[in-house]
Amino acid sequence: MAMKVQLKPIGVAHTPFRTPEGMPVQPAGGKGVKGTVEVFPEFEEGLQDLTGFSHIILVYLFHRSRGFALRVVPFMDTKLRGVFATRAPKRPNPIGLSVVRLRRIEGCTLHVEDLDILDGTPVLDIKPYVPEFDKLRGARTGWLDKKRRAVRRKRADKRFA
């Protein structure tokens, strides 16, 4: 069933990463990296009550990703994997998500930390991170089980350019 979906960005991320190469591949690798999310004025009212949360989930568009592959070699591995078993940007719908620290809000500007997002990335949604909702005990991590601790050192390369 083909369905047309249209999404409207609610803002844009401003980060120190001008090109994907060398960026952290997950927020854990971006520990301490600061930036902002500029929420467009027509969505400012939606920021009400967000200040009480220490972390937020940013849902965004991999705006520089072109095309997709159903099997990819992810940054955390050297083997071909099904794209849906990875967080690679070359997806049928190039949507990403990152849990970041919310430092403060000034008007329409969210000051955030622990970034792994390219500068100029369109933000599609913001959700509060709630440990009781979002952290699941006993979750399995498949092929990443023995590799996930290396994420703090991993950086993007040209493989998804």
C-alpha positions in Angstrom: 0.0 0.0 0.0 1.7 3.2 -1.2 0.9 6.2 0.9 2.3 9.7 0.6 3.7 11.1 3.9 4.7 14.7 4.3 6.6 16.0 7.3 7.4 19.6 8.2 10.5 20.4 10.2 9.9 22.1 13.5 13.4 23.4 13.7 17.0 23.0 12.8 20.1 21.7 14.7 23.2 23.9 15.0 26.3 21.8 15.8 30.1 22.0 15.3 29.9 19.2 12.6 29.9 20.7 9.1 30.6 17.4 7.3 29.6 13.9 8.3 33.2 12.6 8.2 34.7 12.5 11.7 31.4 13.0 13.5 30.5 10.8 16.4 28.2 8.0 15.3 26.0 8.1 18.4 25.3 10.5 21.2 27.6 8.5 23.5 30.5 9.4 21.2 29.5 13.0 21.3 29.7 13.3 25.1 30.3 17.0 26.0 29.7 18.3 22.4 27.4 21.3 22.7 25.0 22.9 20.2 21.6 24.3 19.8 18.2 23.4 18.3 16.4 26.4 16.9 12.7 25.7 17.1 10.7 27.7 14.6 8.6 30.4 16.3 5.3 28.8 15.2 6.2 25.8 17.4 7.4 27.7 20.5 4.3 27.1 22.5 5.0 23.4 22.3 8.2 23.9 24.4 6.1 24.7 27.5 7.0 22.3 30.4 10.0 20.9 28.7 12.5 22.6 31.1 12.0 20.0 33.8 13.5 17.3 31.7 17.3 16.6 31.7 17.3 14.8 28.4 15.2 14.9 25.2 14.9 12.7 22.1 15.5 14.5 18.9 13.9 13.0 15.8 15.4 14.4 12.6 16.0 13.9 8.9 19.3 12.6 7.6 19.1 15.5 5.1 22.4 14.7 3.3 21.6 11.0 2.8 20.9 10.1 -0.8 19.3 6.8 -1.7 19.3 3.8 0.5 20.5 0.2 0.7 18.8 -2.7 2.4 22.2 -4.1 3.4 24.9 -1.9 4.7 28.3 -2.1 6.6 27.5 0.0 9.7 30.1 2.2 11.4 30.2 -0.3 14.3 31.1 -3.3 12.1 32.9 -4.6 9.1 30.1 -7.0 7.9 27.1 -6.4 5.7 24.0 -6.1 7.9 20.3 -5.5 7.2 19.7 -1.8 7.4 16.9 -2.2 9.9 19.4 -3.9 12.3 21.6 -0.8 12.2 21.3 2.9 12.7 22.9 3.7 9.4 21.7 6.9 7.6 21.1 5.3 4.2 17.5 4.2 5.0 14.3 4.0 2.9 13.1 6.8 5.2 16.2 8.7 6.4 15.0 9.4 9.9 17.4 9.6 12.8 17.0 9.9 16.5 19.4 11.0 19.3 18.9 11.3 23.1 20.7 14.5 24.1 21.1 16.4 27.3 18.9 19.5 27.6 21.0 22.2 29.3 18.5 25.1 29.0 15.9 26.8 26.9 16.0 30.4 25.9 12.9 31.4 23.9 12.9 29.1 20.8 16.5 27.9 21.4 17.3 24.7 23.1 20.8 24.4 24.4 21.8 20.8 24.2 24.8 18.6 24.8 26.1 15.1 23.7 25.5 15.7 20.1 26.1 13.4 17.1 24.1 15.5 14.6 25.3 17.3 11.5 24.9 21.1 11.4 21.8 22.2 9.6 19.9 19.0 10.2 16.1 19.5 10.1 14.5 18.5 13.3 11.1 16.7 12.9 10.1 16.3 16.5 11.2 16.6 20.1 10.1 14.1 22.8 11.0 14.0 26.5 13.3 11.2 27.6 11.7 9.2 30.4 13.8 6.4 31.8 10.8 4.3 32.9 9.5 4.5 29.3 12.7 4.4 27.3 15.2 2.3 29.2 14.2 -1.4 29.0 15.8 -3.9 31.4 16.9 -7.1 29.7 17.0 -5.6 26.2 19.2 -7.6 23.8 21.5 -5.8 21.4 22.0 -8.5 18.7 25.2 -8.3 16.7 26.2 -5.1 18.6 26.4 -6.9 21.9 30.2 -7.1 22.0 30.8 -3.9 19.9 28.6 -1.3 21.6 31.1 -0.2 24.2 33.4 1.0 21.4 30.8 3.6 20.3 32.5 6.4 22.3 35.6 6.1 20.0 33.8 5.5 16.7 33.6 8.4 14.1 31.8 8.6 10.8 33.8 8.0 7.6 32.8 8.3 3.9 30.9 5.0 3.7 27.4 6.7 3.6 28.4 9.8 1.7 
